[in-house]
């Protein structure tokens, strides 16, 4: 009997026993769909993290200094620069970072709630490669020292709020007029939207923000934040250690300092995603093997219900090889169809999940290699699951198969459909 004839018989039998086949395929459909969805969501999370960290220089260090309120010691950027003066070759750029919480800019009679105000120094752009000047100039040392009422605005502020004449325009921050001296190019929006920000001298922002007083269960503190760009990626670790050691030497227990290296944070985030993906895929593998058990049970039931068919085919010349091949093809087709439907379901679920949690969706860029491997595994497992039932069917003697079929007919008082 040719392969095409066997294949036609397989398709007919799958149609007749479609209820059983769909039930056994369910495990494969869910498993392959889960693999596809996990890979898509994982890829979206990696892209999101990569996009967020690309906004900053990879050799950036974030420093937050908490000075105990009871110590009655002031602390600002000059103090931090002084304690790390001996290691000034370890960094290239330094800027305080003062975020004005709940402050928005006003233009004309309108207050724009979607905007933000940040106080920085003239070296801020060196720490943020994603931000580039489009026109005008950025803040300068003179603006910082003299507390000039000037600002640099993002692309959204310039185009959507100020119109085409942003340079020289006047906006209000806390009731004070600030003149726009520079406009930044449009920056990609991943995480923070820097296009909606107005940058002012940190000396002005610090006066507007107040003392930086914060209260926690561990006590009361005065908090200040800084961005420092290391002179190289290799010097990041040395710079972190220098900041910790020098602040501890000068201020002791009166301060608590957190120093976050951007490169290390990125590596930890990526490692966490891969760990989650690995654990999720392990669960999917378990589901795949459960699907194998389902196919094996289904095929054993099919063999038991089709003993008369097997006997008649053998009487008319079908060999053990033909019988074995037929049932192996049936189990293999179950794996193929289950895998293909799983990929289709995975496409739909990936799109829905990524949109639900606001991740970038790129189904074209999905690593299809692992998906195809999972499809091949489902086919292989389907064939393996059908091996034992196929061998049992092939070993049946025609007379025994007919007697078994007649016994079942008398027991159930109905015949088994024969193709």
N, C-alpha and C positions, 0 to 999 in steps of 0.2 A: 504494500500500500504506500502511495506517495505521500510526501509531506503535506501537499496541498489538500489531499483527501482527509488526512488526519486532522489538519487544521480546521477544515469545514465541519467535521464531526465535533471538534472541540467547541467551536462557536455555537453550534446547535445545542450541545449539552449545557453550555453556560447559559444559554437563553432559557432552556427548560428549567434549569435549577438556579435561576437568577436570584431568588431570594437568599439562598444559601451563599452564593458567591458574593453578593453585596454585603452580607453580614460579615463574611471573612475578610473582605477588602477594607472594611472600615478602619481596622488597625493601621494598615499601610497608608491609607489616605490621611489619617490624622498625623501619623509620624512624619511623612514626607512634607505635609503642609507645615508642621511645627518646625522642621529643619529649615525650610525656606523662610518662614517668618522670623525665626531666631537670627538667621544670617542677615536678612534685610534690616531688621531692627538694630542688630549689632553694628552693621556697616553705617547706619544712620547715626548711631551714638558716637562712633569713632570719628565720623566727619564733623559732627557737632563739636566734639572736644578739640579736634584739630583746628577748626575754624576759630574757636574761642581763644586758644593759646597762640594762634598765628597773629592775633591782634597786638600782642606784646613781643618784645625782644626775648628770645629763648634764654638769654643770659641775665634775665631780670630777676631781682630779688625784692619781695614785698616785706616791709618792716612795719610792725605795729608795736609802739612802745606805750605801756601802761604805767604811769608814775603814780604811786600811792598818794592819795590826797592828804593823809596824815603826816607825810614826810615834809610837806610844805616846800617842795623843791620844784621850780619851774623847769620845763624841758622843751626845747624846740630844735629846729634843724641845725642851728649853730652848735648846740651841744652834741648832737649826733656826729656832725662833721669833725668836731674837735676830738672826740674820743677815738675816731678811726683815722685820724690824720696820718698816723704812722704807716697805715696801709693804703694810702690814697692811690697807689699804683694798681690796686685791685679793682677799681671802678672807673668808669668813663663819664657817667651822667648820674645826677642826683636831683630829685625833686620832691618836695612835700606834696601831699595829696589831701586836699580839704574838700570834702563833699558837703554842700549845703543841703541838708535834708529838708524836704517839704518846701523848697524855694523854687520858684519858677520865674522866668523873665516876663516882663510886661512890655508890649509895644503898642503905642497908641492907647486906646481904651480897653485893650484886650489882654487878659492874662492867659498864657499858654501852659496848661497843666502838664502837657506831655514833655516839656523841656526840663533840663537840669542845669545846675550851676556847679562848676568845679574850680577850685583854686589850685593853680600849679605854678611852677617856675619856668624860666626860659629854657631849661633843658628837658622839658617834658616830651617834646617830639622825638628826642633821641631814644626814649624808652618805649615809644609807641610807633613802630614802623607802619602800622595801618593808617596812620594819620599823616597827610601831606598837605602843604599849603597850596591853595588854588590861586589866591590873589592876596595882595597886601603883605603883612608881616606877622610874625608871631610875637609873643611877649618877650621883652628884653629885660636885662638886669636893672636898667634905670626904671622901668615900669614897676618892678618888684620893690626896689628900695624906696621909691617916692610914692608908692601906693597910688599909682595913676588909675584913674577911672576909665580903663580901656579893656576891651575884650576881643577874643577871637571866637568865631561861631562856626558850628558845623554846617554841612551842606543843606540839611533840612531847614534849619533856622534861616539861612541866607535866602533860599529859594521860596519856601512855602510861607514864611512869616514876613521877612523883610523885602521880598520881591527881588527885582533885578538890581537894586541900588543898595546892596548891603553895606559896602564900604562907606564909612562916614556916617552911617545911620546911628541913631541913639536909642538904646533900650534901657528899661528901668529894672534894677535889681534892688529889692528892699527899699524902694522909693528913691534910689540914687541913679543918676544918669551915667550910663557907660557908653563910650564911643566904640563902634566896631572898627578895628584896625586890620583885621585879617579874616579870610574865609578859607575853610578847609575843603579839600576834595571829598566827594562822596565815599564813605567807607562801607564795606560790606557789613550787613547786619547779621551777626551771629552772637547771640547772647545779648551783650550791651549794644545799644544803638547810640554810637558816638556822634551821629549826625544831628542829634537833637540837643546837643550840649553847647553851652557858652562857657569859655574858659577865661577866668580873670586872675589877676595876681594873687598868689596864695596869702600874701600879707593882708590884702583886702578881705579875702574869704575868711581868714582866721578871725578877724574882728567881727565879721558878720555872724560866724558860727559860734563865737563865744569861747569858753575855756576848754571845751572838749571833755567836760565832766561826764562820766558814766558810772553807773552803780550796778554792782553784781552781788551775788550772795557772798562772795569772798571779800568784798570790801568796796570802797570808793576809789576811783582812779581818774586821772587826766590822760586822755588818749590822743595820740598823734600818729599819723600814717605817712609812710615815705616809699617812693619807688627809687630803686638804685639799679643801674645797669652795670653789671660786672664788665671788666675789660676783656674777658674772654669766658667761654663756657667752662674752661678748666679752672678758672679762678672763682667760680660761684661758691664752691664748698669752702674755700679759704676765706672769702668775703663773709659768708654766714658765720663762720667760726670767729672771725675778727670782731664782728658786731656783738655777738654774744659775750665773748671774753672781755672786751673793753667796757661794755656797759655794766657787766657784773662787777668788774674791778673798780669802777668809779662810783656806781650807785648801789651796788650790793642788793640787799633785799627790798630796797625802796622801789624797785622797778620789776616789771615782768615784760619780757620782750618776745614777740613771735616773729620769726624770720622764715619766710616761705620762699623757696627757690622754685621758679616757674618750671624749669626742666624736670625737677623731681616731682612736682605736683602732676605734671602731664604724664610722666611715666607711671605714677601710682594710679591715675585715673584709667589709663589704657590697660594696665595690669588687672584692675578691678573688673573692667568690661570683659576681658578675655576669661577671667575666672568665672564670671556669671554665665558666659556663653558655654563654657566647658561643662558646667554643672547642668545647664539646661539641655545640652545635647546628650548628656549621659542619661537623663530622664527619657529623651526621645528614643534612644537605643533600646531601653527597656520596653517602651511601647511597641517598637518594631518586633521584638522577640515575642511579645504577647500576640501580635498579629500572626507570627509564624505558627504559634500554637493553634490559633483560630483556623488557619488554612489547613493544618494537618487534621484537625478534628472534622472540618468540613469535608475534606477529601476522603477520609475514612468512612464518613456517613454516605458520601456519594458512591463509593465503591460498594458498600453494603447494600445500597438501594438499587444498584445497577448490575447485580450479579447475572440476571437473565440476559441482559444486553451483552455482557462479557462472554457468556457461554455461547450465544448465537454467533458472535463475531469469531470466536475460536472455531466453531463448527464449520464456518464458511471460509476458514483458512487464515485468520488473523494469527500472527505469531505472538509469543510473549513480548518480543521487542515492540511490536505495533501497539499492544495494550499499554505497555509501560510508557511508550512515547506519548500516547494519547493523554494519559493522566498527568504526566510531567508537563505537557504543553498547557493543560488546563490550569494547573497550579502556577506555572510561569506566567500565563496570560493574566491570572488574578493579580500577580505582583506588578505586571506592567501597567494594567489599567488602574490599579490602586495608586501606583506611583505617579502616573500622569494626572489623575484627578487630584492627587495631593499637591502637585505643583500648581495646578489651576487654583485650588483653594488657597494655597500659600500666597499666590499673587494678590488675591482679593484681601486676605487677612493682613498681609504686609502693608498694603496701601492704607487700609483702615487704621491699623495700629500706629503707623508712622504719622498719619495725619492727626490722630487722637492725641499723641504726645508731642506733636509739633517737631518731628524730626524730618530732615531732608529725605525725600523719596527718590531713589534712583534705581529702578528695577533693571535697567540696562546694565548698570555697573555691579550687579549682584555677582558674587563669586560663583559662577555656574558650575565650576569644577566639583565642589563639594555636593552641590545639588544633584548633578549627574551621577556622582558616586553613590549618593543615597538612593537614587532611582535604580542603579545597577544592583545595589545591595538588596533592595526590596524584591527585584526579580530573582536574584540568586537565592534569597531566603525563601521566596515562594516556591522555587524549584526544589530546594532542599526539604522544605516542609512537605512537598508532594512525593518525595522519593519513597518513603516507607509505604504510603497508601498505594503508589503505583506498583511497587514490587509485590504487594499483597494481591493486587488485581491480576498481575501477570502470572502469578503462581497458581491461580485458580484452575482446577480441572473442569471442563465443560459439564460433565455429569453432576459433579458436586455443586457447581454454580446453579444449574437448573433445579436441583433438589432444594437448595437453599432458597432460591427465588420462589418455588412453589410453597415452601413452608411459610415464608413471609406473606405470600398472597392469602393463604388460608388463615393466617393469624390476623391480618388486617382487613380481610374480606374485600380486598381490592387489588388490582394489578398495578405494576410499576410501568410508567411510560417508557416505551422503547423507541429510539430514533432509528 
